[in-house]
């Protein structure tokens, strides 16, 4: 049975909504009232900001370029949101009485790292660390931002300064280690090249390839000559098989023999009983002898060519095995030398970078500038940022309308649902009885 298509009439939906309009209205009013109640019951939230300028240890090279290193943004965020740092801030702001939990304070802190001039991160320029504090007490919020900034400076300034002071020793150790590894790797390459001379190995492979190609060409020529010799041998054998070894010559009686035979005066019956009078002589066939000689020569030529083909195949196999072995050895030597050269190149690059860093570290030892500075002090917020009553009421109103429409259609469906199938079956049974 094909399903019948029923066109949806928008007027029916509007009619249902008009019938159940009070459901929609009541739901809308209830949602708005609930949003207003929740918004007024929630405490007001305030927000203040503090800005820190992070100046990593800088030094001036001989060329006058400003250099330095910075951490990744995630590192600064992790340092700013360290649990011990936040807990120390809470203990300083709330020395007595009830205090907020670490999770609550940490959840109200937002950290953003901005670069001042560099395009790509990490860069070599100062960074701006903007920290936003959100809470319910504006005075405590300002105090917490100030205490957090002091704690952050006291903890991480020492970290930066100690990193600068120790950079020379650290880089010098790495520089010496890379220098030793580079010299050892160069000595390893020199020894390996002496034990496995690459040029000689390449010449051997080249020579074997030439010999292999020569044998391959000779083998193809000999096989072609062998095929021709075998065909000629078969043709000679076929021609030889058609020629008899001897030729039989027939002749009659001589005159003396005929006269003697006639003198016997044989009767008619005796003459008829005698066989045909003829004499047969056998002589060697010259063509047969010539063909047999040619067959012997062709057989010898075929045997010689077969021996030569067998020899060439054996030599070709031997040269092929030697060539494959030399090629494998050549590939292994080239791969090993390429690996050693890559390692030497990496060590050379590291050596050059560390050499430049070592020179920079020598100058950076005298750097004592303050690495962290407060560039934007926190202030007591005068206006709350939340809760946003208008936004909450708008969202609740929209959700209330959608929920009211859904309830209206649900109530309409419940009121207009047809009888159940069991009830219909009972009525049909009663009618049948």
Protein Blocks (a to p, Z undefined) as FASTA:
>chain_A
ZZddddddfklmmmmmmmmmmmmmmmmmmmmmmmmmmmmmpccddddddddddddddddd
fkopacdddddfklmmmmmmgfklmmmmmmmmmmghjdddfklmmmmpccddddfkbmbd
cdfbdcddddddddfblklmmmmmmmmmmmmmmmmmmmmmmmmmmmmmmmmmmmmmmmmm
mmmmmmmmmmmmmmmcfklmmmmmmmmmmmmmmmmmmmmmmmmmmmmmmmmmmmmmmmmm
mpcfbdcddddddfklmmmmmmnopafklmmmpccdddddddddfklmmmmmmmmmmmmm
mmmmmmmmmmmmmmmmmmmmmmmmmmmmmmmmmmmmmmmmmmmmmmmmmmmmmmmmmmmm
mmmmmpccdfbdcfbdcdddfbdfbdcfklmmmmmmmmmmmmmmmmmmmmmmmmmpccdf
klmmmmmmmmmZZ
